[in-house]
């Protein structure tokens, strides 16, 4: 794995051993960030189920001003922190070592500057219930974490279709590549 573009371009990243953590492929990350390019400069980026940190690190490399990585698995946290250390990002990227549900239920922005412009989530494919939990919270009780005009992107198996809506969130776009899909959600202007 490597950082695709930006200030850290071509720097290599480690991934946790085994199959429990499935890093977003370089190709899919490139597609994702090509779509997000107009939003990245100065963005506040939240990476849920961060794994190795590759997506959040890519966001930081491409100009995100504030990146928060949420991951609770010890093997992934060890690799994630190692990647941040190796790239010199220890101060620019914050790691929250808690479950996504706990983070979304507990964190409340103190100001609009603490709301996220982009939220990316990629739970383990075999933990399908995590999609409904995280998306339900983002579209409901944790919606105040979303900045005006925010986008929420969920990576999932191509054949696994997510709901068209979760609370206030509505799907606005789907991209498919290989076995993976990316579903893009925004806050509905009217329900």
N, C-alpha and C positions, 0 to 999 in steps of 0.2 A: 504494500500500500504506500501511497505517496500523496503529498499535497499537490493538487492539480494546478492551481494558479495563485497569483498574488505575491505578497512579500515573502512567503515561505515556499514558493514554487519549487517542485522537485525534491523537497526534503522527504525522507522516508519516515514511515510510521510503523510501529509494531502493532500487532493484533493479539488478543488473548488466544492461548492455545485451546484446542478442542472445538466442538461444534455448538457450545451453549451461546456464544456470542458470534453473530454473523455480521461482520462489517459491511457497510454499504460499499458496493464496488466502486472503483475509480470511475468507471464509465457512467454509472448512475449518478454519482456525486457531480460529475461534470455536467450532465444533463440538468440536474437539480439547480446548480448554481448558474448555469446559462439562463434559466428561467428567472432566478432570483437576482441576477446582476443589477438591475436598476434599483433594487431595494437595499443593497448591501452596504454602501458607504454610510458609516455612522449608525448602522442598525443595532438594535438590541436583540440578541439572538438567544433563544432557549432551546437546548438540545436535550430532549427527554429520552431515557434509555440510551445514554451516550456511548456505552461500550468502550471502544478504544479512544473515543473523542474525535475521530476523523472528521465528522461533519462539522462539529463546532470549531475545530482547528481550521478547517477550510474557510468557515465564516470569518474567523479572526484574520486569516491570511488575506481575505478579499475585502477587508475594510470595516468589518463590524466593530463598533465601539465598545460593546459590552456583550460578553458571551458567558452563559451559565450552562454548565454540563451537569445533568442529574443522572447518577448511576449508583446502584447499591451493591452490586456483586463484587466481592473482594478481588477475584482475579482480574476482572475488567478494570477496577479502580487502580490496581497496581500498574497495569499497562498504561492506562490513561494518564496517570500522574507522571509516569516515566516519559511518555511522549511530550507532555507539557514541559517537563524539565529539560529534555533534550533540545526542544525548540526555543527555550528561553521564554515561555509563556506563563510562567507561574503566577505573575501578578496581573496579567491582562485577562485571564480566563479563570472564572470561579468554579470550583467543583462543589457540588452538594451531594454528599454520600448518604442519601436517603432514598426511599422508594418514591416513585413518581407520584403515587397517590398521596403520600404524606407531604411531599413538597407542594403539590397543588392545593391541598387542603390547608396548609399552614402559612404559606407565603402570601402576604398582601402588600401591594405597592404603597409606599408612603407618599409618592407623588407620581405624576404622569411620566416623569423621566425614568421611572422604574418599571414601566410597562414594556412588554416585548413586541417588536415589530414582526418578528418571524419566530414561529415555534415549529420545531421538527421533532417528530416522534417515530421511533422504530423499535417497538417492543419485540421480544422474541416471537417468531412466527407461530410457535406452538402455544403461546400465551394469548390466544385470541381475545379473551376477556379483558385484557389490558387496554385494547383499543377502545372498547366501550367505556371503560372506567375513565381513562385519560381524556378522551374526546368529550364524554359527558360532563366532566368537571370543567374543561375549557369552554364548553358551550353553556355552562350554567354557573355553579358556585365559584369557579375560579376565573370567570370571564373578565374580571377586573385586571387580570394580568396582561390582557391584550390591549395594545395601543390602538388608537383609531386607525383603521385601514390595515390592521394586522392580517397576516396569512398564517394558517396552520397547515402543515404538510405531514401526512402520514405515509410512511413506506410500509408496504404490505405485499403478500404474495399476489401475483397477477390474477390468479383464479379466485382469490378471496375478495369479495366485494364488500366494501365498507358501506355504512348507511349513507344516504344522501344528506342527512342532517343529524346533528347532535345539539339539542337545545337551540341556542342562537346561531350555531355554525351551520353553514350550507356549503355543500361541495360545489365548486365552480370550475374544476378542471381535473382530469385524470390523464396521467402519462404512463405508458407501459413500455418496459424494456426487459427483454429476456423473461425471466420468471418473476420479476418485480414490478410493482406498480407504485405510483405516487399519486395520492389523492390530495388536492388542494382545497382548503376550506377558508371561507371568510365569514365574518359576522353578517347575518342577513339584515338588509336595510328595512325589510318589513316581514313580519311573520304571519 
